[in-house]
Amino acid sequence: AESVFHSRRRPNLMRLIYGDRKYTPEQIINGDLDEPTSKDQNGEDSDEGFGTGPGTAGEESDEDEDFLTLKTEQTDTTLEQMIDSCKSTLVYTDLDEWDEQETKDSLRSRFITGSLDLPGGEAGG
Amino acid sequence: MNTKVLKYEGHNYFRQRLVLATLSGKVLKIEKIRSDDTNPGLRDFEASFLRLLEKVTNGATIEINYTGTSIVYKPGVITGGKVHHDCGKSRAIGYFLEPLVALAPFSKVPMNITLSGITNDNVDISVDTIRTVLLPQLKKFGIEEGLELDIPNRGAPPNGGGKVTFRCPIVRTLKPIQFTDEGRIKRIRGVAYCTRVAPQFSNRMVDAARGVLDYVNDINIAAVHYQGDKSGLSPGFAISLLAKTTTSAFYSAEVAGGPGQSPEDVGLQAAKMLLSEIRKGGCVDSISQTLILLMMVLGPNDVSKVRVGELTPFTIQYLRDLQDFFGSQFKITQEVDNDRTHLGAAPNTLVMTCVGIGYVNTNKKTT
């Protein structure tokens, strides 16, 4: 399943970032991409692509999805985005997993002390 | 591009756009800054950042409309020199220092900037992380001699009172980088500090963090207790951790403690965040992604290549802004290594490739 996920995602990352910019950065990271079938560019919002489309505060209706722009991002996103800090992305919520020895062991091969023969375990999140 | 004015909306990504405009010399217009907010317009820290930008440049004009909801910024030249700036209490020093790090190498005379305010909090990256993580990244691009950040005084929120001095050499051009081998982690370093609380707080944070990071023996986390006038105006404690690999890639994490938190919790949380950061892999951690990518774009007309872990939303917007200001696109290749053929590497990383625009610091005289 993981490979399927990545094969779907791999060719798209550049286009998602540099394409018509209809997705906010958060959506790209979270994989929260509606209508994955219409990856092709829809044509609108090409005036420099700065996300100045007509989407407004009344988001969440389906038509507005296409126009998801900076404007909606401003009202739509979490507090972290509002504070303009690259550190905001470091706030993890699932830190408890590191209490499990298994999770900790999965990182062992990343250290020079770890054995090179170990197959590392599953580190994917 | 129909005009030379770049227009944006909203207050997000305020600093990076001003920095990119300054570097590229393009006129920047930002509209609708919190125009729907009950308290519209620029916040005090944003205005403060504009003032700082005026101090380190010459010839810049900033027009702000009456309500503060739109600004037009015409950049000048980066002059640098000796500057002092009070960062206030709404944002930490990192908010101001982080963009300065990107500007400083391209200044006319070397920057020597003293910033006062809050040194560590949980919103902006701390001065420790800037010193131990961001500045070493610059060295990879050939910015080395005299690059330093002194932290004589600490200042915890809410009242701050800390002071740092940032000195950066100037360069004419950058070197391209090829950094795709992330290596394996060989040592862990860190700083734990406390001010106006029991001196044992530092040691307790260190002990808790060490307990989690039992992968390598080479762990050295300095426990510092600031006293007297070096300790700022508020009680506080924080820890900043750094893992360094055999190829000098860094991973970092930091947590500042607040009221009611025990130092053990803070140490544990920082250590676990470091592990999460390590798991993401790549040669560059999340905090330094934007700086590295910017320096790659500004590099000579040569290919730069770097391996990163997962991109952050902040970085994605940065990539878009880089394209707007400099017209450069990154080639992003996703490498999935499920079989772990390259032992020790993270399973999922991205290789970012770009050709530098050959940025030349015309302010620096050639000798």
Interface residues (C-beta under 8 A of the other chain):
Chain A: E2 S3 H6 R9 R10 L13 M14 I17 Y18 R21 T24 P25 E26 I28 I29 E48 G49 F50 G51 T52 A57 L70 K71 E73 Q74 T75 Q81 M82 I83 D84 S85 C86 K87 S88 T89 L90 V91 Y92 L95 W98 K104 S106 L107 R108 S109 R110 F111 I112 T113 G114 L116 P119 G120 A123 G124 G125
Chain B: M1 L6 K7 Y8 E9 G10 H11 N12 Y13 F14 R15 K32 D36 G94 Y95 E98 N122 V123 D124 I125 R184 I185 K186 V212 Y215 V216 N217 T246 A253 E254 Q269 A271 K272 M273 L275 S276 E277 I278 R279 G281 S286 I287 Q289 T290 E310 L311 T312 P313 F314 T315 I316 Q317 L319 R320 Q323 D324 Q329 F330 K331 I332 Q334 V336 N338 R340 L343 G344 A345 A346 P347 N348 L350
